[in-house]
Amino acid sequence: MPSTSHYTRLIPVLNKNEVYSIEGTDHFYSEFSTNKNIGKEELLALLSGMALVDISDNEYYHWIQLNEEAVSFANSFLQRKIKKGPSTR
């Protein structure tokens, strides 16, 4: 499994089966949606520094927000792509 920062418990996974091998989660509820849930508007909000609040389980607030380093990195990456122009593949 990928390493995680001590500041977060957001863990990148490739597929649903990977979640069952995350250390310390053997007592977690095992039913969850794998629907893609971050669209263009949500991505733009994250890149602007806003947070997303997931309330889809009708029980808890789940706060998702990029830290300043991630926002800066993403925006500088996008600026480089814009300056470079479209790929000529």
Biopython code that builds the backbone (N, CA, C, O; Angstrom):
import numpy as np
from Bio.PDB.StructureBuilder import StructureBuilder

atoms = [
    (1, "MET", "N", (0.840, -1.194, 0.000)),
    (1, "MET", "CA", (0.000, 0.000, 0.000)),
    (1, "MET", "C", (0.880, 1.250, 0.000)),
    (1, "MET", "O", (1.999, 1.230, 0.512)),
    (2, "PRO", "N", (0.370, 2.324, -0.572)),
    (2, "PRO", "CA", (1.136, 3.574, -0.568)),
    (2, "PRO", "C", (1.299, 4.104, 0.853)),
    (2, "PRO", "O", (0.454, 3.869, 1.717)),
    (3, "SER", "N", (2.393, 4.818, 1.080)),
    (3, "SER", "CA", (2.576, 5.431, 2.388)),
    (3, "SER", "C", (1.681, 6.659, 2.499)),
    (3, "SER", "O", (1.330, 7.278, 1.495)),
    (4, "THR", "N", (1.319, 7.000, 3.720)),
    (4, "THR", "CA", (0.457, 8.160, 3.924)),
    (4, "THR", "C", (1.102, 9.117, 4.900)),
    (4, "THR", "O", (1.889, 8.715, 5.757)),
    (5, "SER", "N", (0.767, 10.367, 4.765)),
    (5, "SER", "CA", (1.243, 11.388, 5.682)),
    (5, "SER", "C", (0.545, 11.214, 7.016)),
    (5, "SER", "O", (-0.579, 10.713, 7.064)),
    (6, "HIS", "N", (1.185, 11.617, 8.095)),
    (6, "HIS", "CA", (0.535, 11.547, 9.396)),
    (6, "HIS", "C", (-0.558, 12.604, 9.522)),
    (6, "HIS", "O", (-1.305, 12.598, 10.501)),
    (7, "TYR", "N", (-0.666, 13.508, 8.557)),
    (7, "TYR", "CA", (-1.703, 14.543, 8.589)),
    (7, "TYR", "C", (-3.005, 14.101, 7.940)),
    (7, "TYR", "O", (-4.030, 14.768, 8.084)),
    (8, "THR", "N", (-2.972, 13.002, 7.240)),
    (8, "THR", "CA", (-4.151, 12.605, 6.486)),
    (8, "THR", "C", (-4.361, 11.107, 6.546)),
    (8, "THR", "O", (-3.437, 10.331, 6.791)),
    (9, "ARG", "N", (-5.572, 10.736, 6.320)),
    (9, "ARG", "CA", (-5.880, 9.329, 6.153)),
    (9, "ARG", "C", (-6.582, 9.137, 4.816)),
    (9, "ARG", "O", (-7.389, 8.222, 4.655)),
    (10, "LEU", "N", (-6.269, 10.006, 3.855)),
    (10, "LEU", "CA", (-6.741, 9.823, 2.487)),
    (10, "LEU", "C", (-5.698, 8.976, 1.793)),
    (10, "LEU", "O", (-4.544, 9.384, 1.663)),
    (11, "ILE", "N", (-6.098, 7.803, 1.349)),
    (11, "ILE", "CA", (-5.150, 6.848, 0.814)),
    (11, "ILE", "C", (-5.502, 6.543, -0.637)),
    (11, "ILE", "O", (-6.601, 6.059, -0.909)),
    (12, "PRO", "N", (-4.602, 6.814, -1.568)),
    (12, "PRO", "CA", (-4.892, 6.504, -2.965)),
    (12, "PRO", "C", (-4.928, 4.998, -3.197)),
    (12, "PRO", "O", (-4.073, 4.265, -2.700)),
    (13, "VAL", "N", (-5.917, 4.545, -3.948)),
    (13, "VAL", "CA", (-6.033, 3.134, -4.324)),
    (13, "VAL", "C", (-6.369, 3.049, -5.807)),
    (13, "VAL", "O", (-6.919, 3.986, -6.385)),
    (14, "LEU", "N", (-6.037, 1.928, -6.408)),
    (14, "LEU", "CA", (-6.344, 1.720, -7.820)),
    (14, "LEU", "C", (-7.743, 1.143, -8.034)),
    (14, "LEU", "O", (-8.398, 1.439, -9.033)),
    (15, "ASN", "N", (-8.192, 0.319, -7.086)),
    (15, "ASN", "CA", (-9.497, -0.310, -7.236)),
    (15, "ASN", "C", (-10.098, -0.640, -5.875)),
    (15, "ASN", "O", (-9.434, -0.536, -4.844)),
    (16, "LYS", "N", (-11.364, -1.039, -5.894)),
    (16, "LYS", "CA", (-12.109, -1.302, -4.659)),
    (16, "LYS", "C", (-11.441, -2.381, -3.800)),
    (16, "LYS", "O", (-11.456, -2.280, -2.573)),
    (17, "ASN", "N", (-10.868, -3.392, -4.410)),
    (17, "ASN", "CA", (-10.274, -4.485, -3.646)),
    (17, "ASN", "C", (-9.095, -4.047, -2.790)),
    (17, "ASN", "O", (-8.826, -4.654, -1.753)),
    (18, "GLU", "N", (-8.387, -2.999, -3.208)),
    (18, "GLU", "CA", (-7.235, -2.527, -2.437)),
    (18, "GLU", "C", (-7.626, -2.002, -1.059)),
    (18, "GLU", "O", (-6.814, -2.046, -0.134)),
    (19, "VAL", "N", (-8.846, -1.509, -0.906)),
    (19, "VAL", "CA", (-9.219, -0.930, 0.385)),
    (19, "VAL", "C", (-9.204, -1.961, 1.504)),
    (19, "VAL", "O", (-8.991, -1.620, 2.667)),
    (20, "TYR", "N", (-9.427, -3.205, 1.157)),
    (20, "TYR", "CA", (-9.486, -4.247, 2.188)),
    (20, "TYR", "C", (-8.116, -4.614, 2.740)),
    (20, "TYR", "O", (-8.030, -5.324, 3.743)),
    (21, "SER", "N", (-7.042, -4.148, 2.109)),
    (21, "SER", "CA", (-5.702, -4.447, 2.610)),
    (21, "SER", "C", (-5.070, -3.260, 3.333)),
    (21, "SER", "O", (-3.892, -3.306, 3.688)),
    (22, "ILE", "N", (-5.846, -2.195, 3.552)),
    (22, "ILE", "CA", (-5.311, -1.043, 4.281)),
    (22, "ILE", "C", (-5.229, -1.391, 5.764)),
    (22, "ILE", "O", (-6.216, -1.772, 6.394)),
    (23, "GLU", "N", (-4.038, -1.248, 6.288)),
    (23, "GLU", "CA", (-3.786, -1.602, 7.686)),
    (23, "GLU", "C", (-4.684, -0.819, 8.633)),
    (23, "GLU", "O", (-4.862, 0.389, 8.480)),
    (24, "GLY", "N", (-5.245, -1.519, 9.612)),
    (24, "GLY", "CA", (-6.051, -0.880, 10.645)),
    (24, "GLY", "C", (-7.497, -0.634, 10.272)),
    (24, "GLY", "O", (-8.207, 0.063, 10.996)),
    (25, "THR", "N", (-7.956, -1.191, 9.152)),
    (25, "THR", "CA", (-9.341, -0.945, 8.732)),
    (25, "THR", "C", (-10.194, -2.205, 8.751)),
    (25, "THR", "O", (-11.291, -2.222, 8.193)),
    (26, "ASP", "N", (-9.700, -3.251, 9.385)),
    (26, "ASP", "CA", (-10.442, -4.511, 9.359)),
    (26, "ASP", "C", (-11.802, -4.421, 10.042)),
    (26, "ASP", "O", (-12.644, -5.293, 9.830)),
    (27, "HIS", "N", (-12.040, -3.405, 10.844)),
    (27, "HIS", "CA", (-13.328, -3.236, 11.519)),
    (27, "HIS", "C", (-14.254, -2.258, 10.784)),
    (27, "HIS", "O", (-15.364, -1.996, 11.248)),
    (28, "PHE", "N", (-13.813, -1.725, 9.657)),
    (28, "PHE", "CA", (-14.613, -0.749, 8.918)),
    (28, "PHE", "C", (-15.797, -1.424, 8.235)),
    (28, "PHE", "O", (-15.750, -2.606, 7.893)),
    (29, "TYR", "N", (-16.850, -0.650, 8.048)),
    (29, "TYR", "CA", (-18.010, -1.086, 7.295)),
    (29, "TYR", "C", (-17.567, -1.321, 5.860)),
    (29, "TYR", "O", (-16.871, -0.478, 5.293)),
    (30, "SER", "N", (-17.947, -2.436, 5.257)),
    (30, "SER", "CA", (-17.359, -2.802, 3.974)),
    (30, "SER", "C", (-18.189, -2.447, 2.747)),
    (30, "SER", "O", (-17.773, -2.760, 1.631)),
    (31, "GLU", "N", (-19.323, -1.819, 2.904)),
    (31, "GLU", "CA", (-20.110, -1.414, 1.743)),
    (31, "GLU", "C", (-19.911, 0.061, 1.471)),
    (31, "GLU", "O", (-20.102, 0.887, 2.363)),
    (32, "PHE", "N", (-19.532, 0.399, 0.261)),
    (32, "PHE", "CA", (-19.331, 1.792, -0.112)),
    (32, "PHE", "C", (-19.434, 1.917, -1.619)),
    (32, "PHE", "O", (-19.203, 0.963, -2.361)),
    (33, "SER", "N", (-19.780, 3.095, -2.044)),
    (33, "SER", "CA", (-19.913, 3.360, -3.470)),
    (33, "SER", "C", (-18.545, 3.604, -4.088)),
    (33, "SER", "O", (-17.681, 4.232, -3.476)),
    (34, "THR", "N", (-18.357, 3.113, -5.284)),
    (34, "THR", "CA", (-17.131, 3.405, -6.024)),
    (34, "THR", "C", (-17.440, 4.278, -7.241)),
    (34, "THR", "O", (-16.649, 4.358, -8.181)),
    (35, "ASN", "N", (-18.595, 4.926, -7.205)),
    (35, "ASN", "CA", (-18.933, 5.853, -8.281)),
    (35, "ASN", "C", (-17.956, 7.009, -8.278)),
    (35, "ASN", "O", (-17.563, 7.497, -7.219)),
    (36, "LYS", "N", (-17.565, 7.445, -9.457)),
    (36, "LYS", "CA", (-16.692, 8.617, -9.551)),
    (36, "LYS", "C", (-17.507, 9.812, -9.077)),
    (36, "LYS", "O", (-18.629, 10.023, -9.537)),
    (37, "ASN", "N", (-16.949, 10.590, -8.162)),
    (37, "ASN", "CA", (-17.750, 11.642, -7.531)),
    (37, "ASN", "C", (-17.093, 13.019, -7.521)),
    (37, "ASN", "O", (-17.589, 13.926, -6.853)),
    (38, "ILE", "N", (-16.011, 13.193, -8.230)),
    (38, "ILE", "CA", (-15.405, 14.514, -8.361)),
    (38, "ILE", "C", (-15.420, 14.882, -9.834)),
    (38, "ILE", "O", (-14.653, 14.349, -10.637)),
    (39, "GLY", "N", (-16.307, 15.804, -10.169)),
    (39, "GLY", "CA", (-16.440, 16.272, -11.541)),
    (39, "GLY", "C", (-15.665, 17.559, -11.750)),
    (39, "GLY", "O", (-14.880, 17.977, -10.898)),
    (40, "LYS", "N", (-15.896, 18.178, -12.894)),
    (40, "LYS", "CA", (-15.175, 19.392, -13.253)),
    (40, "LYS", "C", (-15.387, 20.507, -12.232)),
    (40, "LYS", "O", (-14.423, 21.156, -11.826)),
    (41, "GLU", "N", (-16.619, 20.739, -11.814)),
    (41, "GLU", "CA", (-16.899, 21.818, -10.856)),
    (41, "GLU", "C", (-16.223, 21.563, -9.516)),
    (41, "GLU", "O", (-15.693, 22.487, -8.900)),
    (42, "GLU", "N", (-16.240, 20.325, -9.069)),
    (42, "GLU", "CA", (-15.581, 19.987, -7.800)),
    (42, "GLU", "C", (-14.070, 20.127, -7.919)),
    (42, "GLU", "O", (-13.408, 20.595, -6.993)),
    (43, "LEU", "N", (-13.525, 19.718, -9.068)),
    (43, "LEU", "CA", (-12.080, 19.859, -9.286)),
    (43, "LEU", "C", (-11.672, 21.323, -9.291)),
    (43, "LEU", "O", (-10.665, 21.693, -8.687)),
    (44, "LEU", "N", (-12.451, 22.155, -9.969)),
    (44, "LEU", "CA", (-12.146, 23.588, -9.989)),
    (44, "LEU", "C", (-12.200, 24.173, -8.579)),
    (44, "LEU", "O", (-11.380, 25.018, -8.219)),
    (45, "ALA", "N", (-13.166, 23.720, -7.787)),
    (45, "ALA", "CA", (-13.252, 24.196, -6.402)),
    (45, "ALA", "C", (-12.005, 23.801, -5.617)),
    (45, "ALA", "O", (-11.440, 24.626, -4.898)),
    (46, "LEU", "N", (-11.575, 22.555, -5.746)),
    (46, "LEU", "CA", (-10.368, 22.108, -5.048)),
    (46, "LEU", "C", (-9.141, 22.900, -5.487)),
    (46, "LEU", "O", (-8.324, 23.300, -4.658)),
    (47, "LEU", "N", (-9.017, 23.123, -6.787)),
    (47, "LEU", "CA", (-7.848, 23.849, -7.300)),
    (47, "LEU", "C", (-7.849, 25.317, -6.897)),
    (47, "LEU", "O", (-6.803, 25.966, -6.906)),
    (48, "SER", "N", (-9.018, 25.843, -6.543)),
    (48, "SER", "CA", (-9.081, 27.233, -6.087)),
    (48, "SER", "C", (-8.837, 27.347, -4.582)),
    (48, "SER", "O", (-8.828, 28.448, -4.033)),
    (49, "GLY", "N", (-8.638, 26.204, -3.915)),
    (49, "GLY", "CA", (-8.373, 26.211, -2.479)),
    (49, "GLY", "C", (-9.588, 25.915, -1.626)),
    (49, "GLY", "O", (-9.482, 25.814, -0.404)),
    (50, "MET", "N", (-10.746, 25.775, -2.260)),
    (50, "MET", "CA", (-11.954, 25.454, -1.500)),
    (50, "MET", "C", (-11.920, 23.994, -1.042)),
    (50, "MET", "O", (-11.108, 23.199, -1.515)),
    (51, "ALA", "N", (-12.800, 23.667, -0.132)),
    (51, "ALA", "CA", (-12.935, 22.292, 0.348)),
    (51, "ALA", "C", (-14.190, 21.678, -0.257)),
    (51, "ALA", "O", (-15.116, 22.386, -0.652)),
    (52, "LEU", "N", (-14.206, 20.373, -0.321)),
    (52, "LEU", "CA", (-15.418, 19.624, -0.631)),
    (52, "LEU", "C", (-15.863, 18.948, 0.648)),
    (52, "LEU", "O", (-15.038, 18.434, 1.404)),
    (53, "VAL", "N", (-17.159, 18.945, 0.894)),
    (53, "VAL", "CA", (-17.699, 18.255, 2.055)),
    (53, "VAL", "C", (-18.602, 17.147, 1.540)),
    (53, "VAL", "O", (-19.633, 17.410, 0.919)),
    (54, "ASP", "N", (-18.211, 15.911, 1.800)),
    (54, "ASP", "CA", (-18.983, 14.753, 1.374)),
    (54, "ASP", "C", (-19.968, 14.408, 2.483)),
    (54, "ASP", "O", (-19.566, 14.107, 3.607)),
    (55, "ILE", "N", (-21.249, 14.451, 2.168)),
    (55, "ILE", "CA", (-22.284, 14.096, 3.146)),
    (55, "ILE", "C", (-23.111, 12.910, 2.644)),
    (55, "ILE", "O", (-24.230, 12.680, 3.103)),
    (56, "SER", "N", (-22.544, 12.169, 1.702)),
    (56, "SER", "CA", (-23.293, 11.111, 1.031)),
    (56, "SER", "C", (-23.687, 9.955, 1.938)),
    (56, "SER", "O", (-24.601, 9.202, 1.601)),
    (57, "ASP", "N", (-23.024, 9.792, 3.076)),
    (57, "ASP", "CA", (-23.416, 8.680, 3.951)),
    (57, "ASP", "C", (-24.519, 9.071, 4.929)),
    (57, "ASP", "O", (-24.957, 8.256, 5.742)),
    (58, "ASN", "N", (-24.966, 10.332, 4.843)),
    (58, "ASN", "CA", (-26.056, 10.829, 5.697)),
    (58, "ASN", "C", (-25.767, 10.689, 7.191)),
    (58, "ASN", "O", (-26.692, 10.629, 8.000)),
    (59, "GLU", "N", (-24.501, 10.637, 7.553)),
    (59, "GLU", "CA", (-24.159, 10.489, 8.962)),
    (59, "GLU", "C", (-22.989, 11.373, 9.377)),
    (59, "GLU", "O", (-23.018, 11.966, 10.456)),
    (60, "TYR", "N", (-21.972, 11.470, 8.545)),
    (60, "TYR", "CA", (-20.777, 12.212, 8.897)),
    (60, "TYR", "C", (-20.441, 13.226, 7.821)),
    (60, "TYR", "O", (-20.787, 13.043, 6.654)),
    (61, "TYR", "N", (-19.766, 14.296, 8.216)),
    (61, "TYR", "CA", (-19.157, 15.219, 7.272)),
    (61, "TYR", "C", (-17.774, 14.678, 6.955)),
    (61, "TYR", "O", (-17.025, 14.320, 7.864)),
    (62, "HIS", "N", (-17.426, 14.615, 5.677)),
    (62, "HIS", "CA", (-16.095, 14.191, 5.258)),
    (62, "HIS", "C", (-15.465, 15.361, 4.513)),
    (62, "HIS", "O", (-15.852, 15.658, 3.383)),
    (63, "TRP", "N", (-14.507, 16.020, 5.131)),
    (63, "TRP", "CA", (-13.862, 17.223, 4.611)),
    (63, "TRP", "C", (-12.715, 16.815, 3.703)),
    (63, "TRP", "O", (-11.835, 16.055, 4.110)),
    (64, "ILE", "N", (-12.722, 17.320, 2.471)),
    (64, "ILE", "CA", (-11.663, 17.025, 1.511)),
    (64, "ILE", "C", (-11.151, 18.351, 0.970)),
    (64, "ILE", "O", (-11.911, 19.140, 0.409)),
    (65, "GLN", "N", (-9.846, 18.592, 1.146)),
    (65, "GLN", "CA", (-9.280, 19.869, 0.710)),
    (65, "GLN", "C", (-7.799, 19.681, 0.406)),
    (65, "GLN", "O", (-7.073, 19.015, 1.144)),
    (66, "LEU", "N", (-7.376, 20.277, -0.685)),
    (66, "LEU", "CA", (-5.954, 20.257, -1.018)),
    (66, "LEU", "C", (-5.205, 21.210, -0.090)),
    (66, "LEU", "O", (-5.712, 22.281, 0.244)),
    (67, "ASN", "N", (-4.008, 20.823, 0.324)),
    (67, "ASN", "CA", (-3.212, 21.768, 1.104)),
    (67, "ASN", "C", (-2.585, 22.783, 0.156)),
    (67, "ASN", "O", (-2.647, 22.621, -1.063)),
    (68, "GLU", "N", (-1.983, 23.825, 0.712)),
    (68, "GLU", "CA", (-1.434, 24.914, -0.102)),
    (68, "GLU", "C", (-0.385, 24.417, -1.089)),
    (68, "GLU", "O", (-0.329, 24.886, -2.226)),
    (69, "GLU", "N", (0.444, 23.472, -0.662)),
    (69, "GLU", "CA", (1.473, 22.934, -1.542)),
    (69, "GLU", "C", (0.845, 22.238, -2.755)),
    (69, "GLU", "O", (1.326, 22.400, -3.877)),
    (70, "ALA", "N", (-0.212, 21.476, -2.540)),
    (70, "ALA", "CA", (-0.878, 20.769, -3.637)),
    (70, "ALA", "C", (-1.552, 21.741, -4.597)),
    (70, "ALA", "O", (-1.480, 21.553, -5.811)),
    (71, "VAL", "N", (-2.209, 22.784, -4.071)),
    (71, "VAL", "CA", (-2.854, 23.786, -4.922)),
    (71, "VAL", "C", (-1.803, 24.489, -5.775)),
    (71, "VAL", "O", (-1.989, 24.659, -6.980)),
    (72, "SER", "N", (-0.709, 24.894, -5.158)),
    (72, "SER", "CA", (0.364, 25.581, -5.875)),
    (72, "SER", "C", (0.961, 24.678, -6.953)),
    (72, "SER", "O", (1.171, 25.116, -8.084)),
    (73, "PHE", "N", (1.234, 23.424, -6.608)),
    (73, "PHE", "CA", (1.793, 22.477, -7.562)),
    (73, "PHE", "C", (0.849, 22.282, -8.744)),
    (73, "PHE", "O", (1.279, 22.366, -9.895)),
    (74, "ALA", "N", (-0.419, 22.025, -8.479)),
    (74, "ALA", "CA", (-1.395, 21.780, -9.549)),
    (74, "ALA", "C", (-1.523, 22.997, -10.456)),
    (74, "ALA", "O", (-1.542, 22.870, -11.680)),
    (75, "ASN", "N", (-1.609, 24.163, -9.857)),
    (75, "ASN", "CA", (-1.757, 25.368, -10.670)),
    (75, "ASN", "C", (-0.516, 25.674, -11.496)),
    (75, "ASN", "O", (-0.638, 26.112, -12.640)),
    (76, "SER", "N", (0.687, 25.453, -10.940)),
    (76, "SER", "CA", (1.896, 25.687, -11.730)),
    (76, "SER", "C", (2.015, 24.629, -12.831)),
    (76, "SER", "O", (2.472, 24.938, -13.931)),
    (77, "PHE", "N", (1.619, 23.415, -12.556)),
    (77, "PHE", "CA", (1.622, 22.360, -13.570)),
    (77, "PHE", "C", (0.678, 22.725, -14.711)),
    (77, "PHE", "O", (1.035, 22.584, -15.881)),
    (78, "LEU", "N", (-0.506, 23.185, -14.383)),
    (78, "LEU", "CA", (-1.474, 23.571, -15.409)),
    (78, "LEU", "C", (-0.971, 24.769, -16.219)),
    (78, "LEU", "O", (-1.167, 24.821, -17.433)),
    (79, "GLN", "N", (-0.331, 25.719, -15.561)),
    (79, "GLN", "CA", (0.212, 26.879, -16.279)),
    (79, "GLN", "C", (1.287, 26.453, -17.277)),
    (79, "GLN", "O", (1.338, 26.967, -18.394)),
    (80, "ARG", "N", (2.148, 25.512, -16.874)),
    (80, "ARG", "CA", (3.178, 25.004, -17.794)),
    (80, "ARG", "C", (2.539, 24.322, -18.992)),
    (80, "ARG", "O", (3.002, 24.491, -20.120)),
    (81, "LYS", "N", (1.476, 23.551, -18.761)),
    (81, "LYS", "CA", (0.785, 22.863, -19.850)),
    (81, "LYS", "C", (0.144, 23.866, -20.798)),
    (81, "LYS", "O", (0.162, 23.667, -22.013)),
    (82, "ILE", "N", (-0.421, 24.939, -20.259)),
    (82, "ILE", "CA", (-1.062, 25.958, -21.087)),
    (82, "ILE", "C", (-0.020, 26.669, -21.943)),
    (82, "ILE", "O", (-0.236, 26.876, -23.137)),
    (83, "LYS", "N", (1.109, 27.046, -21.340)),
    (83, "LYS", "CA", (2.178, 27.739, -22.077)),
    (83, "LYS", "C", (2.775, 26.846, -23.161)),
    (83, "LYS", "O", (3.123, 27.313, -24.245)),
    (84, "LYS", "N", (2.888, 25.561, -22.852)),
    (84, "LYS", "CA", (3.487, 24.624, -23.787)),
    (84, "LYS", "C", (2.560, 24.370, -24.973)),
    (84, "LYS", "O", (3.036, 24.081, -26.071)),
    (85, "GLY", "N", (1.272, 24.471, -24.776)),
    (85, "GLY", "CA", (0.311, 24.246, -25.855)),
    (85, "GLY", "C", (-0.136, 22.799, -25.910)),
    (85, "GLY", "O", (0.357, 21.955, -25.162)),
    (86, "PRO", "N", (-1.074, 22.522, -26.803)),
    (86, "PRO", "CA", (-1.612, 21.165, -26.899)),
    (86, "PRO", "C", (-0.564, 20.177, -27.393)),
    (86, "PRO", "O", (0.349, 20.522, -28.143)),
    (87, "SER", "N", (-0.727, 18.950, -26.949)),
    (87, "SER", "CA", (0.180, 17.886, -27.373)),
    (87, "SER", "C", (0.001, 17.628, -28.871)),
    (87, "SER", "O", (-1.103, 17.757, -29.401)),
    (88, "THR", "N", (1.083, 17.268, -29.542)),
    (88, "THR", "CA", (1.019, 17.025, -30.989)),
    (88, "THR", "C", (1.078, 15.541, -31.296)),
    (88, "THR", "O", (1.602, 15.148, -32.339)),
    (89, "ARG", "N", (0.566, 14.732, -30.435)),
    (89, "ARG", "CA", (0.582, 13.285, -30.665)),
    (89, "ARG", "C", (-0.307, 12.874, -31.777)),
    (89, "ARG", "O", (-0.398, 11.687, -32.087)),
]
sb = StructureBuilder()
sb.init_structure("model")
sb.init_model(0)
sb.init_chain("A")
sb.init_seg("    ")
for serial, (resi, resn, name, xyz) in enumerate(atoms, 1):
    if name == "N":
        sb.init_residue(resn, " ", resi, " ")
    sb.init_atom(name, np.array(xyz, "f"), 0.0, 1.0, " ", f" {name:<3s}", serial, name[0])
structure = sb.get_structure()
